[in-house]
Amino acid sequence: MHTSLGLNLFVEINFHLNIDSNLINIPTYTQGVREMIEWNEKYSVGISMIDEEHKKFIDIINKAIVTKEHNDNPEEIREVLHEMIKYALNHFATEEINMIKFNFPEYQSHRNEHLDFTDKTVAIINKVIKGDNIVANQILEYLKQWLVNHIQGTDRKYIDCFIKNGLK
């Protein structure tokens, strides 16, 4: 994992943004958020460093789900989501540094997905801070769906490039 002062500053700036969440389309899901994400080899990208980061990402999302279901305390939910966004940005940096290093041709579109995720998540966290528990349920489901779809879709595109350049 790569951490820098610039990235940490980016995390703090993004966390405190007041993005107008009415501009963001939050998907509505009919299924409950109690269903946790379990690591499955179908999520593996075959690069141990990134798989371990994805597992940690899943653990934090599951922690947020448990916090919401058992405590329903907006402050505790906000803390877990803040931990998640900080971890996500560090993980995104790991992927993006390697994409740049290995001249991955789809770097910009992949990075744009990361930025979109960050902006939407920060906006929703701001609503949770204001006590909007309906949004808390939606963010947890959104996080689960986004992570699974991102790992199984977008992240698969860099596997050959990363492995060809020596990541295992």
KEGULUM-441836 format. One record per atom (N, C-alpha, C, O): atom name; residue number from 1; x, y, z. Coordinates in Angstrom, 1 decimal. Last residue first. Layout:
// residues N
    a     k     east    north       up
   CA   NUM        X        Y        Z
...
***
This chain:
// residues 168
    a     k     east    north       up
    N   168      2.6    -10.4     -8.7
   CA   168      2.0    -11.8     -8.5
    C   168      1.2    -11.8     -7.2
    O   168      0.6    -12.8     -6.9
    N   167      3.9     -8.4    -11.2
   CA   167      3.1     -8.5    -10.0
    C   167      2.5     -9.9     -9.9
    O   167      2.0    -10.4    -10.9
    N   166      5.3     -8.4    -13.7
   CA   166      5.9     -9.0    -12.6
    C   166      5.1     -9.0    -11.3
    O   166      5.6     -9.4    -10.3
    N   165      4.0     -7.6    -16.0
   CA   165      5.0     -6.7    -15.5
    C   165      5.6     -7.2    -14.1
    O   165      6.3     -6.4    -13.5
    N   164      2.1     -9.5    -16.4
   CA   164      3.1     -9.4    -17.4
    C   164      4.3     -8.6    -16.9
    O   164      5.5     -8.8    -17.3
    N   163      0.4     -8.7    -14.3
   CA   163      1.1    -10.0    -14.2
    C   163      2.3    -10.0    -15.2
    O   163      3.4    -10.4    -14.8
    N   162     -0.6     -6.3    -15.2
   CA   162      0.1     -6.3    -14.0
    C   162      1.0     -7.6    -13.9
    O   162      2.1     -7.5    -13.5
    N   161     -1.9     -7.1    -17.7
   CA   161     -0.8     -6.0    -17.7
    C   161      0.0     -6.1    -16.4
    O   161      1.2     -6.1    -16.5
    N   160     -3.8     -8.9    -16.8
   CA   160     -2.7     -9.4    -17.7
    C   160     -1.6     -8.4    -17.7
    O   160     -0.4     -8.8    -17.7
    N   159     -5.4     -7.2    -15.0
   CA   159     -4.7     -8.4    -14.6
    C   159     -3.5     -8.8    -15.5
    O   159     -2.4     -9.0    -15.0
    N   158     -7.0     -5.1    -15.7
   CA   158     -5.5     -4.9    -15.6
    C   158     -4.7     -6.1    -15.2
    O   158     -3.5     -6.1    -15.1
    N   157     -9.6     -6.0    -15.9
   CA   157     -9.0     -5.5    -17.1
    C   157     -7.5     -5.3    -16.9
    O   157     -6.7     -5.3    -17.9
    N   156    -10.6     -6.6    -13.4
   CA   156    -10.1     -7.8    -14.2
    C   156     -9.3     -7.3    -15.5
    O   156     -8.5     -8.0    -16.0
    N   155    -11.6     -4.2    -12.4
   CA   155    -10.2     -4.7    -12.0
    C   155     -9.7     -5.8    -12.8
    O   155     -8.5     -6.0    -13.0
    N   154    -14.2     -4.2    -13.7
   CA   154    -13.1     -3.2    -14.0
    C   154    -11.7     -3.7    -13.6
    O   154    -10.8     -3.6    -14.4
    N   153    -15.4     -6.8    -12.6
   CA   153    -15.4     -6.2    -13.9
    C   153    -14.2     -5.3    -14.2
    O   153    -13.3     -5.8    -14.9
    N   152    -15.0     -7.6    -10.0
   CA   152    -15.3     -8.6    -11.0
    C   152    -15.3     -8.1    -12.4
    O   152    -15.3     -8.8    -13.4
    N   151    -14.6     -5.2     -8.6
   CA   151    -13.6     -6.3     -8.6
    C   151    -13.8     -7.2     -9.8
    O   151    -12.8     -7.6    -10.5
    N   150    -17.0     -3.8     -9.3
   CA   150    -15.7     -3.3     -9.6
    C   150    -14.6     -4.3     -9.7
    O   150    -13.8     -4.4    -10.6
    N   149    -19.0     -5.5     -8.2
   CA   149    -19.0     -5.2     -9.6
    C   149    -17.6     -4.7    -10.1
    O   149    -17.1     -5.0    -11.2
    N   148    -18.2     -5.4     -5.4
   CA   148    -18.3     -6.7     -6.2
    C   148    -18.2     -6.4     -7.7
    O   148    -17.5     -7.1     -8.4
    N   147    -18.4     -2.6     -5.0
   CA   147    -17.1     -3.3     -4.8
    C   147    -17.1     -4.6     -5.6
    O   147    -16.2     -4.9     -6.3
    N   146    -21.1     -2.0     -5.5
   CA   146    -20.0     -1.3     -6.3
    C   146    -18.7     -2.2     -6.2
    O   146    -18.0     -2.4     -7.2
    N   145    -22.5     -3.5     -3.7
   CA   145    -22.7     -3.7     -5.1
    C   145    -21.5     -3.2     -5.9
    O   145    -21.0     -3.8     -6.8
    N   144    -21.5     -2.5     -1.2
   CA   144    -21.4     -3.9     -1.5
    C   144    -21.5     -4.1     -3.0
    O   144    -20.6     -4.8     -3.6
    N   143    -22.2      0.2     -1.5
   CA   143    -20.8     -0.2     -1.3
    C   143    -20.6     -1.6     -1.7
    O   143    -19.7     -2.0     -2.4
    N   142    -25.0      0.1     -1.7
   CA   142    -24.2      0.6     -2.8
    C   142    -22.8      0.2     -2.7
    O   142    -22.2     -0.2     -3.7
    N   141    -25.6     -0.9      0.9
   CA   141    -25.9     -1.7     -0.3
    C   141    -25.1     -1.2     -1.5
    O   141    -24.6     -2.0     -2.3
    N   140    -24.7      1.3      2.3
   CA   140    -24.1      0.0      2.6
    C   140    -24.4     -0.9      1.4
    O   140    -23.5     -1.7      1.0
    N   139    -26.3      3.4      1.4
   CA   139    -24.8      3.4      1.1
    C   139    -24.2      2.0      1.4
    O   139    -23.3      1.6      0.6
    N   138    -28.9      2.6      2.2
   CA   138    -28.5      2.7      0.8
    C   138    -27.0      2.7      0.5
    O   138    -26.6      2.0     -0.4
    N   137    -28.7      2.9      5.0
   CA   137    -29.0      1.6      4.4
    C   137    -28.6      1.5      2.9
    O   137    -28.0      0.6      2.4
    N   136    -28.1      5.6      5.1
   CA   136    -27.2      4.7      5.7
    C   136    -27.4      3.3      5.1
    O   136    -26.4      2.6      4.7
    N   135    -30.5      6.7      4.1
   CA   135    -29.3      6.8      3.3
    C   135    -28.2      5.8      3.8
    O   135    -27.5      5.3      3.0
    N   134    -32.0      6.3      6.3
   CA   134    -32.4      5.6      5.1
    C   134    -31.2      5.6      4.1
    O   134    -30.9      4.6      3.5
    N   133    -30.9      8.0      8.2
   CA   133    -30.6      6.5      8.3
    C   133    -31.1      5.8      7.1
    O   133    -30.6      4.7      6.8
    N   132    -29.5     10.8      8.5
   CA   132    -30.4     10.2      7.5
    C   132    -30.1      8.7      7.4
    O   132    -29.2      8.3      6.7
    N   131    -27.8     12.4     10.1
   CA   131    -28.9     11.5     10.7
    C   131    -29.8     10.9      9.7
    O   131    -30.8     10.3     10.2
    N   130    -25.7     13.7      9.1
   CA   130    -26.9     14.6      9.4
    C   130    -28.1     13.7      9.9
    O   130    -29.2     14.2     10.2
    N   129    -24.1     11.7      8.5
   CA   129    -23.7     12.5      9.6
    C   129    -24.9     13.4     10.1
    O   129    -25.1     13.7     11.3
    N   128    -25.3     10.8      6.2
   CA   128    -25.4      9.9      7.4
    C   128    -25.1     10.8      8.6
    O   128    -25.7     10.6      9.7
    N   127    -24.6     12.8      4.5
   CA   127    -26.0     12.7      4.8
    C   127    -26.2     11.8      6.1
    O   127    -27.0     12.1      6.9
    N   126    -21.9     12.4      4.3
   CA   126    -22.3     13.7      4.9
    C   126    -23.8     13.6      5.2
    O   126    -24.2     14.2      6.2
    N   125    -21.9      9.9      3.1
   CA   125    -21.4     10.0      4.4
    C   125    -21.9     11.3      5.1
    O   125    -22.3     11.3      6.2
    N   124    -22.7     10.8      0.5
   CA   124    -23.6     10.0      1.3
    C   124    -23.2     10.0      2.8
    O   124    -24.1     10.0      3.7
    N   123    -20.4     12.1     -0.3
   CA   123    -21.7     12.8     -0.2
    C   123    -22.7     12.1      0.6
    O   123    -23.4     12.7      1.4
    N   122    -18.5     10.0     -0.2
   CA   122    -18.4     11.2      0.7
    C   122    -19.7     11.9      0.8
    O   122    -20.1     12.3      1.9
    N   121    -19.5      8.4     -2.3
   CA   121    -19.4      7.9     -0.9
    C   121    -19.3      9.1      0.1
    O   121    -20.0      9.0      1.1
    N   120    -19.3     10.0     -4.6
   CA   120    -20.6      9.5     -4.1
    C   120    -20.6      9.1     -2.7
    O   120    -21.5      9.4     -1.9
    N   119    -16.4     10.4     -4.6
   CA   119    -17.4     11.5     -4.5
    C   119    -18.7     11.1     -4.0
    O   119    -19.3     11.7     -3.1
    N   118    -15.5      7.7     -4.8
   CA   118    -15.1      8.5     -3.7
    C   118    -16.1      9.7     -3.5
    O   118    -16.6     10.0     -2.4
    N   117    -16.6      6.9     -7.3
   CA   117    -16.9      6.1     -6.1
    C   117    -16.7      7.0     -4.8
    O   117    -17.5      7.1     -3.9
    N   116    -15.4      8.7     -9.0
   CA   116    -16.8      8.7     -8.9
    C   116    -17.3      8.0     -7.6
    O   116    -18.1      8.5     -6.9
    N   115    -12.7      7.9     -8.7
   CA   115    -13.1      9.2     -8.3
    C   115    -14.6      9.3     -8.1
    O   115    -15.1      9.9     -7.2
    N   114    -12.8      5.2     -9.7
   CA   114    -12.4      5.5     -8.3
    C   114    -12.9      6.8     -7.9
    O   114    -13.4      6.9     -6.7
    N   113    -13.6      5.8    -12.3
   CA   113    -14.5      5.0    -11.5
    C   113    -14.1      5.2    -10.0
    O   113    -15.0      5.3     -9.2
    N   112    -11.3      7.2    -13.1
   CA   112    -12.5      7.9    -13.1
    C   112    -13.6      7.1    -12.2
    O   112    -14.4      7.8    -11.5
    N   111     -9.4      5.1    -13.2
   CA   111     -9.3      6.2    -12.2
    C   111    -10.6      7.0    -12.0
    O   111    -11.0      7.3    -10.9
    N   110    -10.4      3.8    -15.4
   CA   110    -10.4      3.1    -14.1
    C   110    -10.3      4.2    -13.0
    O   110    -11.0      4.1    -12.0
    N   109     -9.9      5.8    -17.4
   CA   109    -11.3      5.3    -17.1
    C   109    -11.4      4.6    -15.8
    O   109    -12.4      4.7    -15.1
    N   108     -7.1      5.9    -17.2
   CA   108     -7.9      7.1    -16.9
    C   108     -9.4      6.7    -16.6
    O   108    -10.0      7.2    -15.7
    N   107     -6.0      3.3    -17.8
   CA   107     -5.8      3.9    -16.5
    C   107     -6.8      5.0    -16.2
    O   107     -7.4      5.0    -15.2
    N   106     -6.0      1.6    -20.0
   CA   106     -7.3      2.1    -19.5
    C   106     -7.2      2.8    -18.1
    O   106     -8.2      2.8    -17.4
    N   105     -3.3      0.9    -20.5
   CA   105     -4.0      1.8    -21.4
    C   105     -5.4      2.3    -20.9
    O   105     -5.8      3.4    -21.4
    N   104     -0.7      1.1    -18.2
   CA   104     -2.0      0.5    -18.4
    C   104     -2.9      1.4    -19.3
    O   104     -3.1      2.5    -18.9
    N   103      2.1      1.5    -17.7
   CA   103      1.4      2.1    -18.8
    C   103      0.1      1.4    -19.2
    O   103     -0.1      1.1    -20.4
    N   102      3.1      0.7    -15.3
   CA   102      3.1     -0.3    -16.3
    C   102      2.4      0.2    -17.6
    O   102      2.1     -0.6    -18.5
    N   101      2.8      3.0    -13.7
   CA   101      4.1      2.4    -13.8
    C   101      4.2      1.4    -15.0
    O   101      5.2      1.3    -15.7
    N   100      0.0      3.4    -13.8
   CA   100      0.9      4.4    -14.4
    C   100      2.3      3.7    -14.7
    O   100      2.9      3.9    -15.8
    N    99     -0.8      1.1    -12.4
   CA    99     -1.3      1.3    -13.8
    C    99     -0.4      2.3    -14.5
    O    99     -0.1      2.1    -15.7
    N    98      0.5      1.4    -10.0
   CA    98      0.9      0.3    -10.8
    C    98      0.4      0.5    -12.3
    O    98      1.1      0.1    -13.2
    N    97     -1.0      3.6     -9.1
   CA    97      0.5      3.7     -9.2
    C    97      1.0      2.6    -10.1
    O    97      1.9      2.9    -11.0
    N    96     -3.6      2.5     -9.0
   CA    96     -3.2      3.5     -9.9
    C    96     -1.7      3.7    -10.1
    O    96     -1.3      4.0    -11.2
    N    95     -3.4      0.6     -6.9
   CA    95     -3.8      0.2     -8.2
    C    95     -3.3      1.2     -9.2
    O    95     -2.7      0.9    -10.3
    N    94     -2.7      2.3     -4.7
   CA    94     -1.9      1.1     -5.1
    C    94     -2.2      0.7     -6.5
    O    94     -1.2      0.5     -7.3
    N    93     -4.8      4.1     -4.7
   CA    93     -3.5      4.6     -5.0
    C    93     -2.6      3.4     -5.4
    O    93     -1.8      3.6     -6.4
    N    92     -6.9      2.5     -3.9
   CA    92     -6.9      3.0     -5.3
    C    92     -5.6      3.5     -5.7
    O    92     -5.2      3.4     -6.8
    N    91     -6.0      2.1     -1.3
   CA    91     -6.0      0.9     -2.2
    C    91     -6.1      1.4     -3.7
    O    91     -5.4      0.9     -4.5
    N    90     -6.3      4.6     -0.3
   CA    90     -5.0      4.0     -0.3
    C    90     -4.9      2.9     -1.2
    O    90     -3.9      2.7     -2.0
    N    89     -9.1      4.9     -0.6
   CA    89     -8.2      5.8     -1.3
    C    89     -6.7      5.3     -1.4
    O    89     -6.0      5.4     -2.4
    N    88    -10.0      2.8      1.1
   CA    88    -10.3      2.8     -0.4
    C    88     -9.3      3.7     -1.1
    O    88     -8.8      3.3     -2.2
    N    87     -9.3      3.8      3.6
   CA    87     -8.7      2.6      3.1
    C    87     -8.8      2.5      1.5
    O    87     -7.9      2.1      0.8
    N    86    -10.9      6.1      3.7
   CA    86     -9.5      6.2      3.8
    C    86     -8.8      5.0      3.2
    O    86     -7.8      5.1      2.5
    N    85    -13.4      4.9      3.5
   CA    85    -13.0      5.8      2.5
    C    85    -11.5      6.0      2.5
    O    85    -10.8      6.0      1.4
    N    84    -13.4      3.3      5.9
   CA    84    -13.5      2.7      4.6
    C    84    -13.0      3.6      3.5
    O    84    -12.3      3.1      2.6
    N    83    -13.3      5.2      7.9
   CA    83    -12.2      4.2      7.8
    C    83    -12.2      3.6      6.4
    O    83    -11.1      3.4      5.8
    N    82    -15.8      6.4      7.3
   CA    82    -14.5      7.2      7.2
    C    82    -13.3      6.3      7.1
    O    82    -12.4      6.5      6.2
    N    81    -17.4      4.3      8.0
   CA    81    -17.4      4.7      6.6
    C    81    -16.2      5.6      6.3
    O    81    -15.6      5.5      5.3
    N    80    -16.9      4.2     10.8
   CA    80    -16.6      3.0      9.9
    C    80    -16.5      3.4      8.5
    O    80    -15.6      3.0      7.8
    N    79    -17.9      6.8     11.5
   CA    79    -16.5      6.4     11.7
    C    79    -16.0      5.2     10.9
    O    79    -14.9      5.2     10.3
    N    78    -20.6      6.6     10.7
   CA    78    -19.7      7.6     10.1
    C    78    -18.2      7.2     10.3
    O    78    -17.4      7.3      9.3
    N    77    -21.4      4.7     12.6
   CA    77    -21.5      4.4     11.2
    C    77    -20.5      5.3     10.4
    O    77    -19.8      4.9      9.5
    N    76    -21.1      6.2     14.9
   CA    76    -20.3      5.0     14.7
    C    76    -20.3      4.6     13.2
    O    76    -19.3      4.1     12.7
    N    75    -23.0      8.3     14.4
   CA    75    -21.5      8.6     14.6
    C    75    -20.7      7.4     14.4
    O    75    -19.6      7.5     13.8
    N    74    -25.4      6.9     14.1
   CA    74    -24.8      7.6     13.0
    C    74    -23.4      7.9     13.1
    O    74    -22.6      7.9     12.2
    N    73    -26.1      3.8     15.2
   CA    73    -25.6      5.0     15.7
    C    73    -24.9      5.8     14.6
    O    73    -23.9      5.3     14.1
    N    72    -27.0      1.2     14.9
   CA    72    -27.8      2.3     14.2
    C    72    -27.4      3.6     14.8
    O    72    -28.2      4.5     14.8
    N    71    -26.1     -1.2     16.0
   CA    71    -26.0      0.0     16.8
    C    71    -26.9      1.1     16.2
    O    71    -27.6      1.9     17.0
    N    70    -26.6     -3.3     14.3
   CA    70    -26.6     -3.5     15.7
    C    70    -26.7     -2.3     16.5
    O    70    -27.2     -2.3     17.6
    N    69    -26.5     -2.4     11.6
   CA    69    -27.6     -3.3     12.0
    C    69    -27.7     -3.4     13.6
    O    69    -28.8     -3.6     14.1
    N    68    -24.3     -0.8     11.5
   CA    68    -25.6     -0.2     11.2
    C    68    -26.7     -1.1     11.8
    O    68    -27.6     -0.6     12.3
    N    67    -22.2     -2.6     12.2
   CA    67    -22.4     -1.4     13.0
    C    67    -23.8     -0.8     12.7
    O    67    -24.5     -0.5     13.7
    N    66    -22.5     -4.4     10.1
   CA    66    -22.7     -4.9     11.4
    C    66    -23.0     -3.7     12.3
    O    66    -23.9     -3.7     13.2
    N    65    -21.7     -2.7      7.9
   CA    65    -23.0     -3.4      7.9
    C    65    -23.4     -3.8      9.4
    O    65    -24.5     -3.6      9.8
    N    64    -19.1     -2.1      8.6
   CA    64    -20.1     -1.0      8.5
    C    64    -21.5     -1.6      8.6
    O    64    -22.4     -1.0      9.2
    N    63    -18.0     -4.6      8.4
   CA    63    -18.0     -3.9      9.7
    C    63    -19.0     -2.8      9.7
    O    63    -19.7     -2.6     10.7
    N    62    -18.2     -5.0      5.7
   CA    62    -18.9     -5.8      6.5
    C    62    -19.0     -5.2      8.0
    O    62    -20.1     -5.4      8.6
    N    61    -16.4     -3.0      4.9
   CA    61    -17.8     -2.9      4.5
    C    61    -18.6     -3.7      5.4
    O    61    -19.7     -3.3      5.8
    N    60    -14.0     -4.1      6.0
   CA    60    -14.5     -2.8      6.4
    C    60    -16.0     -2.6      6.1
    O    60    -16.7     -2.1      6.9
    N    59    -13.9     -6.5      4.5
   CA    59    -14.0     -6.6      5.9
    C    59    -14.5     -5.3      6.5
    O    59    -15.4     -5.3      7.4
    N    58    -13.5     -5.5      1.9
   CA    58    -14.7     -6.3      2.2
    C    58    -14.9     -6.3      3.7
    O    58    -16.0     -6.1      4.2
    N    57    -10.9     -4.4      2.3
   CA    57    -12.0     -3.6      1.9
    C    57    -13.3     -4.2      2.2
    O    57    -14.2     -3.6      2.8
    N    56     -9.5     -6.8      2.8
   CA    56     -9.6     -5.8      3.8
    C    56    -10.8     -4.8      3.5
    O    56    -11.5     -4.5      4.4
    N    55     -9.7     -8.0      0.2
   CA    55    -10.3     -8.7      1.4
    C    55    -10.5     -7.7      2.5
    O    55    -11.5     -7.7      3.2
    N    54     -8.3     -6.1     -1.3
   CA    54     -9.8     -6.3     -1.6
    C    54    -10.4     -7.0     -0.4
    O    54    -11.5     -6.6      0.0
    N    53     -5.8     -6.6     -0.3
   CA    53     -6.4     -5.3     -0.1
    C    53     -7.9     -5.3     -0.3
    O    53     -8.7     -4.7      0.4
    N    52     -5.4     -9.2     -1.2
   CA    52     -5.4     -8.9      0.3
    C    52     -6.0     -7.5      0.6
    O    52     -6.8     -7.4      1.5
    N    51     -5.4     -8.7     -3.9
   CA    51     -6.4     -9.6     -3.3
    C    51     -6.5     -9.3     -1.8
    O    51     -7.6     -9.3     -1.3
    N    50     -3.1     -7.2     -4.2
   CA    50     -4.4     -6.6     -4.4
    C    50     -5.5     -7.4     -3.9
    O    50     -6.5     -6.8     -3.4
    N    49     -1.1     -9.1     -3.5
   CA    49     -1.2     -7.8     -2.8
    C    49     -2.5     -7.2     -3.0
    O    49     -3.1     -6.6     -2.0
    N    48     -1.6    -11.3     -5.3
   CA    48     -1.8    -11.4     -3.9
    C    48     -2.0    -10.1     -3.1
    O    48     -2.8     -9.9     -2.3
    N    47     -3.4    -11.5     -8.0
   CA    47     -2.3    -10.7     -7.6
    C    47     -2.5    -10.6     -6.1
    O    47     -3.3     -9.8     -5.6
    N    46     -5.8    -12.6     -8.9
   CA    46     -4.6    -13.3     -9.1
    C    46     -3.3    -12.6     -8.7
    O    46     -2.2    -13.1     -9.0
    N    45     -8.1    -11.4     -8.3
   CA    45     -7.5    -10.9     -9.5
    C    45     -6.2    -11.7     -9.8
    O    45     -5.5    -11.4    -10.7
    N    44    -11.0    -13.0     -6.8
   CA    44     -9.5    -12.9     -6.9
    C    44     -9.1    -12.4     -8.3
    O    44     -9.6    -12.7     -9.3
    N    43    -13.6    -13.5     -6.8
   CA    43    -13.2    -12.1     -6.6
    C    43    -11.7    -11.9     -6.8
    O    43    -11.2    -10.8     -7.0
    N    42    -13.8    -16.2     -6.8
   CA    42    -14.3    -15.5     -8.0
    C    42    -13.9    -14.0     -8.0
    O    42    -13.9    -13.3     -9.0
    N    41    -13.2    -16.9     -4.2
   CA    41    -12.1    -16.9     -5.2
    C    41    -12.5    -16.2     -6.5
    O    41    -11.6    -15.8     -7.3
    N    40    -14.7    -14.8     -1.9
   CA    40    -14.8    -15.9     -2.8
    C    40    -13.7    -15.8     -3.8
    O    40    -13.4    -14.7     -4.2
    N    39    -15.6    -13.3      1.1
   CA    39    -14.6    -13.5      0.1
    C    39    -14.8    -14.8     -0.6
    O    39    -15.1    -15.8      0.0
    N    38    -18.9    -12.2      1.5
   CA    38    -18.0    -13.2      1.8
    C    38    -16.9    -13.3      0.7
    O    38    -17.3    -13.4     -0.5
    N    37    -20.7     -9.6      2.7
   CA    37    -19.9    -10.0      1.5
    C    37    -19.0    -11.1      2.1
    O    37    -18.2    -10.8      3.0
    N    36    -23.9    -10.1      4.3
   CA    36    -22.5     -9.7      4.3
    C    36    -21.9    -10.2      3.0
    O    36    -22.4    -11.1      2.3
    N    35    -27.1     -8.9      4.6
   CA    35    -26.2     -9.9      3.9
    C    35    -24.8     -9.4      3.7
    O    35    -24.6     -8.3      3.1
    N    34    -28.4     -6.7      5.5
   CA    34    -27.8     -7.7      6.5
    C    34    -26.9     -8.7      5.8
    O    34    -26.0     -9.2      6.5
    N    33    -29.7     -5.1      3.9
   CA    33    -28.3     -4.9      3.9
    C    33    -27.6     -5.9      4.8
    O    33    -26.4     -5.9      5.0
    N    32    -32.3     -6.6      1.8
   CA    32    -31.8     -5.9      3.0
    C    32    -30.3     -5.9      3.0
    O    32    -29.6     -6.6      2.2
    N    31    -33.4     -5.8     -1.6
   CA    31    -32.9     -6.7     -0.6
    C    31    -32.3     -5.9      0.6
    O    31    -31.8     -4.8      0.5
    N    30    -33.9     -3.6     -3.2
   CA    30    -35.0     -4.2     -2.4
    C    30    -34.5     -5.1     -1.4
    O    30    -35.2     -5.3     -0.3
    N    29    -32.1     -0.6     -3.5
   CA    29    -32.1     -2.0     -3.6
    C    29    -33.3     -2.6     -2.7
    O    29    -33.5     -2.0     -1.6
    N    28    -31.5      2.2     -5.5
   CA    28    -32.3      1.7     -4.4
    C    28    -32.3      0.1     -4.6
    O    28    -32.5     -0.3     -5.7
    N    27    -28.5      4.2     -6.1
   CA    27    -29.4      3.1     -6.4
    C    27    -30.2      2.6     -5.2
    O    27    -29.7      2.6     -4.1
    N    26    -28.4      7.6     -6.2
   CA    26    -28.1      6.5     -5.3
    C    26    -29.1      5.3     -5.7
    O    26    -30.3      5.5     -5.6
    N    25    -27.1     10.0     -8.1
   CA    25    -28.1      8.9     -8.2
    C    25    -27.7      7.8     -7.3
    O    25    -26.8      7.0     -7.6
    N    24    -26.5     13.2     -7.0
   CA    24    -26.0     11.9     -7.1
    C    24    -27.2     10.9     -7.1
    O    24    -28.1     10.9     -6.3
    N    23    -27.5     15.6     -6.4
   CA    23    -27.0     15.4     -7.7
    C    23    -26.5     14.0     -8.0
    O    23    -26.2     13.7     -9.2
    N    22    -28.0     15.5     -3.8
   CA    22    -29.2     15.4     -4.6
    C    22    -28.8     15.3     -6.1
    O    22    -29.6     14.8     -6.9
    N    21    -25.7     16.0     -2.5
   CA    21    -26.0     14.6     -2.8
    C    21    -27.3     14.5     -3.6
    O    21    -27.6     13.4     -4.0
    N    20    -23.4     18.2     -3.0
   CA    20    -24.8     18.2     -3.1
    C    20    -25.3     16.8     -3.5
    O    20    -25.2     16.4     -4.6
    N    19    -20.7     17.8     -0.8
   CA    19    -21.2     17.6     -2.2
    C    19    -22.7     17.6     -2.1
    O    19    -23.2     16.9     -1.2
    N    18    -18.8     19.1      1.1
   CA    18    -20.2     19.1      1.2
    C    18    -20.8     19.0     -0.2
    O    18    -21.3     20.0     -0.7
    N    17    -15.8     17.5      2.3
   CA    17    -16.6     18.1      1.2
    C    17    -18.1     18.1      1.5
    O    17    -18.6     17.1      2.2
    N    16    -14.4     16.1      4.1
   CA    16    -15.1     17.2      4.6
    C    16    -15.8     18.0      3.5
    O    16    -16.4     19.1      3.8
    N    15    -13.2     14.1      2.7
   CA    15    -14.1     13.7      3.7
    C    15    -14.9     14.9      4.2
    O    15    -16.1     14.7      4.6
    N    14    -11.5     15.4      0.9
   CA    14    -12.7     14.8      0.4
    C    14    -13.7     14.5      1.5
    O    14    -14.9     14.6      1.3
    N    13     -9.5     16.2      2.7
   CA    13    -10.3     17.2      2.0
    C    13    -11.6     16.6      1.5
    O    13    -12.7     17.2      1.6
    N    12     -8.6     13.7      3.6
   CA    12     -9.2     14.7      4.6
    C    12    -10.0     15.7      3.9
    O    12    -11.1     16.1      4.3
    N    11     -7.6     12.6      1.2
   CA    11     -8.6     11.9      2.0
    C    11     -9.4     12.9      2.9
    O    11    -10.6     12.9      3.0
    N    10     -5.7     14.5      0.5
   CA    10     -6.8     14.3     -0.4
    C    10     -8.0     13.6      0.4
    O    10     -9.1     14.0      0.2
    N     9     -3.9     14.1      2.6
   CA     9     -4.6     15.4      2.5
    C     9     -5.8     15.3      1.6
    O     9     -6.8     15.9      1.9
    N     8     -3.1     11.5      1.9
   CA     8     -3.8     11.8      3.2
    C     8     -4.5     13.1      3.2
    O     8     -5.6     13.2      3.7
    N     7     -1.9     12.1     -0.6
   CA     7     -3.0     11.2     -0.5
    C     7     -3.8     11.4      0.8
    O     7     -5.0     11.5      0.7
    N     6      0.3     13.8      0.3
   CA     6     -0.7     14.3     -0.7
    C     6     -2.0     13.4     -0.6
    O     6     -3.1     14.0     -0.7
    N     5      1.7     12.1      1.9
   CA     5      1.1     13.3      2.5
    C     5      0.0     13.8      1.6
    O     5     -1.1     14.2      2.0
    N     4      1.0      8.7      1.0
   CA     4      1.8      9.9      0.9
    C     4      1.0     11.0      1.6
    O     4     -0.2     10.9      1.8
    N     3      1.3      5.2      0.7
   CA     3      0.7      6.3      1.4
    C     3      1.6      7.5      1.2
    O     3      2.8      7.4      1.2
    N     2      0.6      2.2     -0.8
   CA     2      1.3      3.4     -0.9
    C     2      0.6      4.5     -0.3
    O     2     -0.6      4.8     -0.6
    N     1      0.8     -1.2      0.0
   CA     1      0.0      0.0      0.0
    C     1      0.9      1.2      0.0
    O     1      1.9      1.3      0.7
***
